[in-house]
């Protein structure tokens, strides 16, 4: 009895199907391993979920603040270790602030607040933590800061340019996120103030920020700023944020939509209109500045 010869095409087809099945199994196993690794990485990260609000007012360094505590109040200023050149710039801004004519870029709706002022806003925050990135999202917008925690460094100097929040890379030291920030707008670009007193830094500013949930349950943000042009020594500022009640919502808004505070051209006064269209209060326009 003659043995039937095997069809080479059938053998090749069977081998191909077996190879595909093996490939599927390998890919599935790799996917499961990656999913398990991602889950483990996520589980090891701190829980920064929920909604947070800054504790205290919007003067950048509360510890050195004088006066009544409002950043728009004449006589209130910051005391960073400025060089003489930048002390003079700040004094000039304070004089403009006291006259109610400080050209704060934050008053131009739609321009991001930038860093480090993103940690100095009166509205609520969310902190989104993932294995490869952390996002700081402020309700007062548009303000989003991205910190890359995937092991990358800053781009080469020749590939950087100043932006509102700069370039930030970070790493975890236990439950503390350590952020390194460079490539910021400075007073040279005229686009970033640190608060309503007219505080400025230069485009040489370099900041290291440490974020963690402290024993009291508040988010503690300690910012150390070095600036070879503006500062004679490092400036350390600590801000705190309290977690709000569970279920607190965050809403987007655009300050360009705020038409509730028109100025009466005949008196130069501003007034607030309630939901029923009636005037709630009125005051000189200079007193109506935002606390941002």
C-alpha positions as CSV (number, residue, x, y, z in Angstrom):
1,X,0.0,0.0,0.0
2,X,1.5,3.3,-1.1
3,X,1.8,6.0,1.6
4,X,0.1,9.3,0.7
5,X,2.6,12.1,0.5
6,X,2.0,15.0,2.8
7,X,1.0,18.2,1.1
8,X,3.7,20.8,1.8
9,X,1.2,23.6,1.7
10,X,-1.0,21.9,4.3
11,X,2.0,21.5,6.6
12,X,3.0,25.2,6.1
13,X,-0.6,26.3,6.8
14,X,-0.7,24.2,10.0
15,X,2.6,25.5,11.2
16,X,1.4,29.1,10.4
17,X,-1.7,28.6,12.5
18,X,0.3,27.1,15.4
19,X,2.7,30.0,15.2
20,X,-0.2,32.5,15.3
21,X,-1.7,30.8,18.3
22,X,1.6,30.9,20.1
23,X,2.0,34.5,19.1
24,X,-1.5,35.3,20.5
25,X,-0.6,33.4,23.8
26,X,2.7,35.3,24.1
27,X,1.0,38.6,23.4
28,X,-1.8,37.8,25.9
29,X,0.7,36.8,28.6
30,X,2.7,40.0,27.9
31,X,-0.5,42.1,28.1
32,X,-1.5,40.4,31.4
33,X,2.0,41.0,32.8
34,X,1.9,44.7,31.7
35,X,-1.6,45.1,33.2
36,X,-0.4,43.6,36.4
37,X,2.6,45.8,36.5
38,X,0.5,48.9,35.8
39,X,-1.9,47.9,38.5
40,X,0.9,47.4,40.9
41,X,2.4,50.8,40.0
42,X,-0.9,52.5,40.4
43,X,-1.6,50.8,43.7
44,X,1.8,52.0,45.1
45,X,1.0,55.7,44.3
46,X,-0.6,57.9,47.0
47,X,-4.3,58.7,46.9
48,X,-4.6,62.4,46.0
49,X,-8.1,62.0,44.7
50,X,-10.9,64.4,45.4
51,X,-11.1,68.2,45.4
52,X,-8.7,70.5,47.2
53,X,-8.7,74.2,48.1
54,X,-5.8,76.4,49.2
55,X,-5.5,77.2,52.9
56,X,-5.0,81.0,53.5
57,X,-5.0,83.9,51.1
58,X,-3.4,84.5,47.7
59,X,-0.3,86.4,48.8
60,X,2.4,84.1,47.7
61,X,4.4,83.7,50.9
62,X,2.1,83.9,53.9
63,X,4.9,83.7,56.4
64,X,6.5,87.0,55.5
65,X,3.2,88.8,54.7
66,X,2.4,92.1,56.4
67,X,-0.8,94.2,56.5
68,X,-4.3,92.8,56.3
69,X,-3.6,89.8,54.3
70,X,-5.2,90.8,51.0
71,X,-2.9,90.9,48.0
72,X,-4.7,93.9,46.6
73,X,-4.3,95.9,49.9
74,X,-1.8,98.8,49.7
75,X,1.1,98.1,52.1
76,X,1.0,94.4,51.7
77,X,4.1,93.0,49.9
78,X,6.4,90.0,49.7
79,X,10.0,89.8,51.0
80,X,11.9,87.5,48.6
81,X,15.7,87.8,48.7
82,X,15.7,90.0,45.7
83,X,18.7,91.4,43.9
84,X,18.7,95.3,43.8
85,X,17.6,95.2,40.2
86,X,14.6,93.0,40.9
87,X,13.7,94.8,44.2
88,X,13.4,98.0,42.1
89,X,11.2,96.2,39.6
90,X,9.0,94.9,42.4
91,X,8.8,98.4,44.1
92,X,7.6,99.8,40.7
93,X,4.9,97.1,40.5
94,X,3.8,97.8,44.0
95,X,3.4,101.5,43.2
96,X,1.2,100.5,40.2
97,X,-0.8,98.1,42.3
98,X,-1.5,100.8,44.9
99,X,-2.8,103.0,42.1
100,X,-5.0,100.2,40.8
101,X,-3.2,100.1,37.5
102,X,-0.9,97.1,37.8
103,X,-0.9,95.3,34.4
104,X,-1.4,91.8,35.8
105,X,-1.4,89.3,32.9
106,X,-3.9,87.3,35.0
107,X,-6.4,90.0,34.4
108,X,-6.3,89.2,30.7
109,X,-8.7,86.3,30.6
110,X,-7.5,83.3,28.7
111,X,-3.8,83.7,29.6
112,X,-2.6,80.8,31.9
113,X,-1.5,81.7,35.4
114,X,1.7,79.8,35.0
115,X,4.1,78.4,37.6
116,X,4.5,79.0,40.6
117,X,1.2,81.0,40.7
118,X,-0.7,77.9,39.7
119,X,-0.3,77.0,43.4
120,X,-1.7,80.4,44.5
121,X,-5.3,80.5,43.2
122,X,-8.5,81.0,45.2
123,X,-10.5,78.3,43.5
124,X,-10.4,74.5,43.9
125,X,-7.9,72.0,42.5
126,X,-7.6,68.4,41.4
127,X,-4.4,66.4,41.5
128,X,-4.4,63.5,38.9
129,X,-1.8,60.9,39.7
130,X,-0.8,58.1,37.2
131,X,2.3,56.0,36.9
132,X,3.8,58.1,34.1
133,X,2.4,61.6,34.8
134,X,0.9,63.8,37.4
135,X,-1.4,66.6,36.5
136,X,-2.3,69.7,38.6
137,X,-5.6,71.0,37.4
138,X,-7.0,74.3,38.7
139,X,-10.7,75.2,38.4
140,X,-9.5,78.7,37.8
141,X,-8.5,78.3,34.2
142,X,-7.1,77.6,31.8
143,X,-4.5,76.2,34.2
144,X,-3.0,72.8,33.9
145,X,0.5,71.7,34.9
146,X,2.0,68.4,33.7
147,X,4.8,66.6,35.5
148,X,6.4,63.7,33.7
149,X,7.3,60.8,36.1
150,X,8.3,58.2,33.5
151,X,12.0,58.7,34.0
152,X,12.7,61.2,31.3
153,X,14.8,64.3,31.9
154,X,14.4,67.8,30.7
155,X,14.9,68.4,27.0
156,X,18.4,69.7,25.9
157,X,18.8,73.4,26.5
158,X,18.8,74.1,22.7
159,X,15.3,72.5,22.5
160,X,13.7,74.5,25.3
161,X,11.8,77.8,25.2
162,X,10.0,79.7,28.0
163,X,6.3,78.7,28.6
164,X,3.8,79.6,31.3
165,X,4.3,76.4,33.4
166,X,7.7,75.5,32.1
167,X,9.0,72.0,31.7
168,X,8.6,69.7,34.7
169,X,9.9,66.2,35.4
170,X,9.4,64.4,38.7
171,X,10.1,61.3,40.8
172,X,8.7,59.8,43.9
173,X,10.5,59.6,47.2
174,X,8.1,57.4,49.2
175,X,4.8,59.3,49.2
176,X,6.5,62.7,48.2
177,X,6.5,63.9,44.7
178,X,9.7,65.8,43.9
179,X,9.2,68.1,40.8
180,X,12.0,69.9,38.9
181,X,10.8,72.9,36.8
182,X,12.7,75.0,34.3
183,X,12.0,77.0,31.1
184,X,9.6,79.5,32.6
185,X,8.4,82.9,31.4
186,X,10.0,85.6,33.4
187,X,9.6,89.4,33.8
188,X,11.5,89.7,30.5
189,X,8.5,88.3,28.7
190,X,6.1,90.3,30.8
191,X,3.6,87.4,31.0
192,X,3.9,86.0,34.5
193,X,3.3,87.6,37.9
194,X,3.5,85.4,41.0
195,X,0.6,87.2,42.8
196,X,-1.4,90.4,42.7
197,X,1.3,92.4,44.5
198,X,3.3,92.3,41.3
199,X,5.9,89.8,42.4
200,X,8.1,88.7,39.5
201,X,10.9,86.2,38.7
202,X,13.2,86.0,35.7
203,X,13.4,83.4,32.9
204,X,16.4,81.9,34.8
205,X,14.2,80.7,37.6
206,X,14.6,77.0,38.6
207,X,12.2,75.4,41.1
208,X,12.2,72.2,43.1
209,X,8.8,71.4,44.5
210,X,8.0,68.7,47.1
211,X,4.4,67.7,47.3
212,X,2.9,65.3,50.0
213,X,-0.1,64.8,52.1
214,X,1.0,65.9,55.6
215,X,0.0,64.3,58.9
216,X,-2.9,66.8,59.3
217,X,-4.4,65.6,56.0
218,X,-3.5,68.7,54.0
219,X,-1.6,68.7,50.8
220,X,1.8,70.4,51.6
221,X,3.6,72.0,48.7
222,X,7.1,73.3,49.4
223,X,8.7,75.3,46.6
224,X,12.4,76.2,46.6
225,X,13.1,78.7,43.9
226,X,16.6,79.5,42.6
227,X,17.0,82.5,40.3
228,X,20.4,83.7,39.4
229,X,19.0,87.0,38.0
230,X,16.3,87.9,40.5
231,X,17.3,86.3,43.8
232,X,20.4,86.6,46.0
233,X,19.6,83.2,47.7
234,X,17.1,80.4,47.4
235,X,13.5,81.3,48.3
236,X,11.4,78.7,50.0
237,X,7.6,79.0,50.1
238,X,5.2,76.5,51.6
239,X,1.5,76.3,50.6
240,X,-1.2,74.0,52.0
241,X,-4.4,72.7,50.5
242,X,-7.3,71.1,52.3
243,X,-9.3,68.2,50.9
244,X,-12.9,69.2,50.4
245,X,-16.0,67.3,51.3
246,X,-16.6,64.1,49.2
247,X,-18.8,64.8,46.3
248,X,-17.6,68.3,45.7
249,X,-17.8,69.2,42.1
250,X,-15.4,71.2,39.9
251,X,-16.7,73.3,37.1
252,X,-15.0,75.0,34.2
253,X,-15.5,78.7,33.6
254,X,-14.0,81.5,31.6
255,X,-13.5,84.9,33.1
256,X,-14.3,86.5,29.8
257,X,-17.9,85.5,30.5
258,X,-18.0,87.6,33.7
259,X,-20.1,90.6,32.8
260,X,-21.5,91.0,36.3
261,X,-19.2,93.8,37.3
262,X,-19.7,96.6,34.8
263,X,-18.1,100.1,35.5
264,X,-20.4,103.1,35.5
265,X,-18.6,105.5,33.1
266,X,-20.1,108.6,34.9
267,X,-18.7,107.7,38.3
268,X,-15.9,105.2,37.6
269,X,-17.5,102.9,40.1
270,X,-18.3,99.2,39.6
271,X,-21.3,97.3,40.8
272,X,-22.4,93.7,41.2
273,X,-25.6,92.6,39.7
274,X,-27.6,89.7,41.4
275,X,-29.5,86.9,39.6
276,X,-32.6,89.2,39.6
277,X,-30.7,92.0,37.8
278,X,-30.7,94.3,40.8
279,X,-27.5,96.0,42.1
280,X,-26.1,94.2,45.1
281,X,-23.3,96.6,45.9
282,X,-21.1,99.2,44.3
283,X,-17.6,100.4,45.0
284,X,-14.7,102.2,43.3
285,X,-13.4,100.1,40.4
286,X,-9.9,99.7,42.0
287,X,-11.5,97.9,45.0
288,X,-13.0,95.2,42.7
289,X,-9.8,93.6,41.7
290,X,-9.8,89.8,42.0
291,X,-7.9,88.1,44.8
292,X,-6.0,85.9,42.4
